[in-house]
Amino acid sequence: LPDDDYGTLAGRLEILSGDLLVRALDERPPYVEQDEALVTYAHKIEAADRALDPARPAAELERTVRALRPHIGARIAAPGGDFLGVIAARVAGDEIAPGRVQATGGRLLLGTAAGALELTEIRPPGARPMAAADWLRGRPDERLTDFAV
């Protein structure tokens, strides 16, 4: 679904795969050898895979955030060598410079190659996850509300 993340999708796939396994055991379909040319391998998710690259479009970054939620989460490099965790985000209609993180009208935006990504739920360095709007109302460190990635 358009708003699925790893957590919601995994639950549905768990049920579906169990049903398919029982069906395969009951029906015993004929064995078909896998074509080696079609084999794929999913590499382990590493720290670099979690980084939101502003050179990519906002829609693609929003999907990355959903794919990494809730288990490990996405993040952006923040000043001072810290990371700002991104728990939830959505594509915004705003236009800001690619690679710029900016607080605008009570929202926290990341400029991308195509549009802006609104960071709706974040994990500030050393803090718990929270709505970005709540964090902004709490007067966060200005170095984390207007900087270049």
MINUKE-598316 format. One record per residue (C-alpha): residue number from 0; x, y, z. Coordinates in nm, 3 decimals, always signed. Layout:
N
+-------+---------+---------+---------+
! bator !       X !       Y !       Z !
+-------+---------+---------+---------+
!   NUM !       X !       Y !       Z !
...
+-------+---------+---------+---------+
This chain:
149
+-------+---------+---------+---------+
! bator !       X !       Y !       Z !
+-------+---------+---------+---------+
!     0 !  +0.000 !  +0.000 !  +0.000 !
!     1 !  +0.120 !  +0.359 !  -0.052 !
!     2 !  +0.183 !  +0.413 !  +0.320 !
!     3 !  +0.327 !  +0.068 !  +0.402 !
!     4 !  +0.658 !  +0.045 !  +0.577 !
!     5 !  +0.870 !  -0.260 !  +0.651 !
!     6 !  +0.678 !  -0.328 !  +0.973 !
!     7 !  +0.328 !  -0.328 !  +0.821 !
!     8 !  +0.433 !  -0.516 !  +0.507 !
!     9 !  +0.628 !  -0.785 !  +0.696 !
!    10 !  +0.321 !  -0.873 !  +0.903 !
!    11 !  +0.104 !  -0.926 !  +0.595 !
!    12 !  +0.376 !  -1.120 !  +0.411 !
!    13 !  +0.424 !  -1.347 !  +0.712 !
!    14 !  +0.062 !  -1.462 !  +0.692 !
!    15 !  +0.068 !  -1.493 !  +0.313 !
!    16 !  +0.391 !  -1.695 !  +0.309 !
!    17 !  +0.259 !  -1.935 !  +0.571 !
!    18 !  -0.055 !  -1.995 !  +0.365 !
!    19 !  +0.152 !  -2.048 !  +0.049 !
!    20 !  +0.382 !  -2.295 !  +0.223 !
!    21 !  +0.090 !  -2.506 !  +0.346 !
!    22 !  -0.064 !  -2.494 !  +0.000 !
!    23 !  +0.265 !  -2.606 !  -0.163 !
!    24 !  +0.299 !  -2.894 !  +0.082 !
!    25 !  -0.060 !  -3.002 !  +0.018 !
!    26 !  -0.056 !  -2.969 !  -0.362 !
!    27 !  +0.307 !  -3.078 !  -0.421 !
!    28 !  +0.369 !  -2.879 !  -0.740 !
!    29 !  +0.635 !  -3.015 !  -0.978 !
!    30 !  +0.995 !  -2.920 !  -0.904 !
!    31 !  +1.137 !  -2.662 !  -1.144 !
!    32 !  +1.507 !  -2.580 !  -1.125 !
!    33 !  +1.583 !  -2.210 !  -1.085 !
!    34 !  +1.748 !  -2.037 !  -1.380 !
!    35 !  +2.095 !  -1.933 !  -1.257 !
!    36 !  +2.081 !  -1.620 !  -1.475 !
!    37 !  +1.785 !  -1.494 !  -1.268 !
!    38 !  +1.944 !  -1.546 !  -0.925 !
!    39 !  +1.969 !  -1.232 !  -0.712 !
!    40 !  +2.134 !  -1.162 !  -0.379 !
!    41 !  +2.029 !  -0.903 !  -0.122 !
!    42 !  +2.333 !  -0.760 !  +0.054 !
!    43 !  +2.323 !  -0.676 !  +0.423 !
!    44 !  +2.199 !  -0.323 !  +0.495 !
!    45 !  +2.497 !  -0.113 !  +0.600 !
!    46 !  +2.532 !  +0.235 !  +0.751 !
!    47 !  +2.578 !  +0.391 !  +0.406 !
!    48 !  +2.243 !  +0.241 !  +0.294 !
!    49 !  +2.069 !  +0.428 !  +0.577 !
!    50 !  +2.195 !  +0.769 !  +0.465 !
!    51 !  +1.944 !  +0.984 !  +0.277 !
!    52 !  +2.126 !  +1.120 !  -0.028 !
!    53 !  +1.985 !  +1.461 !  -0.130 !
!    54 !  +2.109 !  +1.401 !  -0.485 !
!    55 !  +1.817 !  +1.158 !  -0.522 !
!    56 !  +1.450 !  +1.265 !  -0.566 !
!    57 !  +1.228 !  +1.323 !  -0.262 !
!    58 !  +0.987 !  +1.043 !  -0.366 !
!    59 !  +1.272 !  +0.791 !  -0.370 !
!    60 !  +1.399 !  +0.905 !  -0.029 !
!    61 !  +1.049 !  +0.877 !  +0.117 !
!    62 !  +1.039 !  +0.512 !  +0.005 !
!    63 !  +1.382 !  +0.454 !  +0.161 !
!    64 !  +1.254 !  +0.590 !  +0.493 !
!    65 !  +0.952 !  +0.355 !  +0.479 !
!    66 !  +1.170 !  +0.056 !  +0.385 !
!    67 !  +1.390 !  +0.110 !  +0.692 !
!    68 !  +1.104 !  +0.172 !  +0.936 !
!    69 !  +1.072 !  +0.060 !  +1.214 !
!    70 !  +1.374 !  -0.167 !  +1.253 !
!    71 !  +1.686 !  +0.044 !  +1.178 !
!    72 !  +1.571 !  +0.377 !  +1.034 !
!    73 !  +1.716 !  +0.624 !  +0.787 !
!    74 !  +1.938 !  +0.916 !  +0.880 !
!    75 !  +2.109 !  +1.229 !  +0.756 !
!    76 !  +2.451 !  +1.358 !  +0.854 !
!    77 !  +2.424 !  +1.655 !  +1.090 !
!    78 !  +2.686 !  +1.910 !  +1.192 !
!    79 !  +2.946 !  +1.797 !  +1.442 !
!    80 !  +2.961 !  +1.439 !  +1.315 !
!    81 !  +2.619 !  +1.350 !  +1.458 !
!    82 !  +2.326 !  +1.197 !  +1.273 !
!    83 !  +1.965 !  +1.308 !  +1.269 !
!    84 !  +1.751 !  +0.994 !  +1.254 !
!    85 !  +1.455 !  +1.002 !  +1.018 !
!    86 !  +1.168 !  +0.783 !  +1.137 !
!    87 !  +0.893 !  +0.910 !  +0.904 !
!    88 !  +0.884 !  +1.150 !  +0.610 !
!    89 !  +0.665 !  +1.262 !  +0.322 !
!    90 !  +0.718 !  +1.437 !  -0.009 !
!    91 !  +0.656 !  +1.810 !  +0.030 !
!    92 !  +0.559 !  +2.061 !  -0.238 !
!    93 !  +0.821 !  +2.308 !  -0.117 !
!    94 !  +1.137 !  +2.387 !  -0.309 !
!    95 !  +1.459 !  +2.436 !  -0.116 !
!    96 !  +1.819 !  +2.394 !  -0.223 !
!    97 !  +1.925 !  +2.031 !  -0.264 !
!    98 !  +2.122 !  +1.914 !  +0.038 !
!    99 !  +1.984 !  +2.183 !  +0.267 !
!   100 !  +1.798 !  +2.100 !  +0.590 !
!   101 !  +1.575 !  +2.386 !  +0.695 !
!   102 !  +1.301 !  +2.462 !  +0.946 !
!   103 !  +1.018 !  +2.637 !  +0.763 !
!   104 !  +0.677 !  +2.717 !  +0.908 !
!   105 !  +0.699 !  +2.460 !  +1.187 !
!   106 !  +0.818 !  +2.188 !  +0.946 !
!   107 !  +1.163 !  +2.038 !  +0.895 !
!   108 !  +1.253 !  +2.002 !  +0.527 !
!   109 !  +1.535 !  +1.835 !  +0.336 !
!   110 !  +1.603 !  +1.972 !  -0.011 !
!   111 !  +1.655 !  +1.701 !  -0.273 !
!   112 !  +1.735 !  +1.677 !  -0.643 !
!   113 !  +1.361 !  +1.674 !  -0.718 !
!   114 !  +1.149 !  +1.850 !  -0.458 !
!   115 !  +1.169 !  +1.855 !  -0.081 !
!   116 !  +1.124 !  +1.584 !  +0.179 !
!   117 !  +0.940 !  +1.681 !  +0.497 !
!   118 !  +1.088 !  +1.500 !  +0.797 !
!   119 !  +0.777 !  +1.435 !  +1.007 !
!   120 !  +0.923 !  +1.212 !  +1.279 !
!   121 !  +1.287 !  +1.230 !  +1.379 !
!   122 !  +1.539 !  +1.106 !  +1.635 !
!   123 !  +1.764 !  +1.399 !  +1.731 !
!   124 !  +2.120 !  +1.309 !  +1.837 !
!   125 !  +2.109 !  +1.160 !  +2.188 !
!   126 !  +1.729 !  +1.189 !  +2.217 !
!   127 !  +1.421 !  +0.974 !  +2.172 !
!   128 !  +1.207 !  +0.966 !  +1.855 !
!   129 !  +0.956 !  +1.250 !  +1.832 !
!   130 !  +0.744 !  +1.446 !  +1.589 !
!   131 !  +0.962 !  +1.699 !  +1.410 !
!   132 !  +0.706 !  +1.974 !  +1.484 !
!   133 !  +0.733 !  +1.902 !  +1.860 !
!   134 !  +1.110 !  +1.911 !  +1.841 !
!   135 !  +1.101 !  +2.242 !  +1.655 !
!   136 !  +0.867 !  +2.392 !  +1.917 !
!   137 !  +1.119 !  +2.291 !  +2.186 !
!   138 !  +1.377 !  +2.527 !  +2.036 !
!   139 !  +1.632 !  +2.275 !  +1.916 !
!   140 !  +1.995 !  +2.351 !  +1.850 !
!   141 !  +1.994 !  +2.592 !  +1.553 !
!   142 !  +2.281 !  +2.396 !  +1.396 !
!   143 !  +2.028 !  +2.113 !  +1.341 !
!   144 !  +1.754 !  +2.324 !  +1.183 !
!   145 !  +1.949 !  +2.501 !  +0.907 !
!   146 !  +2.251 !  +2.325 !  +0.761 !
!   147 !  +2.385 !  +2.159 !  +0.448 !
!   148 !  +2.410 !  +1.781 !  +0.429 !
+-------+---------+---------+---------+
